[in-house]
Amino acid sequence: MVKLPTMRKRVCGKASWSVEAAHAFLESAQSGSDPRYAAWVLIFVMGLRKGEVLSLQREDIDMDAGE
């Protein structure tokens, strides 16, 4: 009874990063003191989307529980 939206097709020529490429990027961001390093880690490791990372507020993060 419910019609689900169709998945968007990938744009030709655009592919996901390899593990090695993502690792090299994160190392470069960390060593270069990129102020967005924590956001990149959340995007790569946790699979968060840019909008989810950008909308995080300080009260959303519990440092004691690691959440």
C-alpha positions, -999 to +999 in steps of 0.1 A: +000+000+000+030+023+005+051+034-024+087+039-015+109+065-034+133+050-058+170+051-050+191+078-068+216+064-092+252+071-087+266+097-110+290+081-135+326+084-125+319+091-088+329+062-066+334+057-029+368+061-014+389+031-007+399+023+029+435+034+021+424+067+006+401+075+035+429+066+060+454+088+042+429+117+042+422+114+079+460+112+087+465+143+066+437+162+083+450+152+117+486+161+110+476+194+094+455+204+124+423+206+104+396+222+126+371+198+110+390+167+118+364+154+143+337+160+117+356+140+091+361+111+116+323+110+123+316+110+086+340+082+078+339+061+109+303+065+120+288+069+086+271+102+095+260+125+067+273+160+065+240+175+076+239+152+107+274+162+117+268+199+111+236+199+132+253+184+163+251+206+194+273+204+224+244+191+245+240+162+221+274+148+230+280+130+263+318+129+267+316+108+300+296+080+283+314+084+250+282+090+231 
